Amino acid sequence: DRSHGVLMNPGASLVDHKDVYDPQDSGSAPGNALVCNLFLTDDYEGGELVFEDLDVKIKPGPGDLVIFPGFLIKHGVREVKAGKRMNVVNHFFLVDIPQNMYEIGQKCDAREENK
């Protein structure tokens, strides 16, 4: 498991991605990640957490916790326009993944292909 604080100043963003383990890539995550985001601030503009494949864009408030299978659902952060976006991220690396989680990922991939 891995936790870290994130401070995003104006101009910062995070490209859409999945947190997927790749044994061929020594820089990849050590496992497929269940992502937990604890939001600390909301006094910023932009900086929405997006799940593009699901057509979902959210701006959680302080104390909100967003949990999702980062290895199945592509996610990112849109550009922070003003203020400081702060959150704490914890990646829980999964070994045994429930089958229904894979079904969610397949539905997301199918939606992306049909766009």
N, C-alpha and C positions, 0 to 999 in steps of 0.2 A: 504494500500500500504506500501511497505517496501523497503528501499534503503540501500545499504552498499558498502563500498569499499573492494576490494579483492586484497591482495598482496600474490602472490605465489612464494616462493623461490625454488631453486633446490630441487628435491625430492617430491614436493607437486603435488597432483593430486586430481581429484574429480570423484568419482565413478559414473557410468551411473545411471540415475534416472529420475523420473518424479516428478513434483511439484504438487502433488494431495492432496486435502483436504480429511482427514479421521476423521469424527466426533468421532470415538472411540479412536483416538490417540491425547492426549492433546498436544503433541509436534509437530504435523503436521502443515502445513501452514493453515492460517485461510480462505483459499479459493483456488480455482483453479487458477493458476498463468499464466499470460501472462508475459514472461520474456524479459527484455530489458537490453542488455549488451553494455556498452560504453567502448571501448578499449582505453587504455592510452599509452601503450608501445608496441614495437615489437622487442626490442633488447634482446630477450631470445630464447633459443632453446627448442623444444618440446612445451608442453602446448597448443596443438591444442584443439579447441572446436570441439567436435564430436557429430554427430547424427548417431549413429551406425545403427539404423534400416533403415535409408535413405541412408546409404553408403556415408555420407558426413563428411569431416574433413576439418576445415578451421583455418587459422591463420590470423585474422583481424589485420589491422594496426591502429595506433593511430588516434582517431577520428571516427573510424568505429563504427556503431551502428547495432547490430544484435538483431532482435526482433522475438520471436517465442512463440507458445503456449506450455509452459513448462509442462502443465498438460497432454498433448497429445503425445508429442514427447520426447522419452528418450534421454537424453543428458548428457555429462560429459566433463571432461578436462583430457587430457593425461598428463603424468608426465612432469614437467618442468625439463629439463636437465641442463640448465645453464641460468644465468641472473635472472631478476625479472619480472614476468608477473603481470601487474596491470590493473584492470578494475573496473568499477562501475556497480553494478547490481541493477535494480529496478524490483520488483515483483508487478504487478498490479493484485489484486485479483478480479476475475470476478464472478458476480452473475448470470447474464443472458448470456448464452453462445450460440452463433449462431450455428445452426444445422450443417453447413458445416464444422465447426471446429471439431465436433465429427466424421464426415466422414473421415477427414484427419487422426485422431487418429486410427480409425478402419483399415485404409489402412496400417498404420505403424505396428499395432499389427498383421495383417495378414502376412505381410512380415516377421516379427520376427518368427511367427509360422512355416513358410515354409522354414526357414533356415535349 
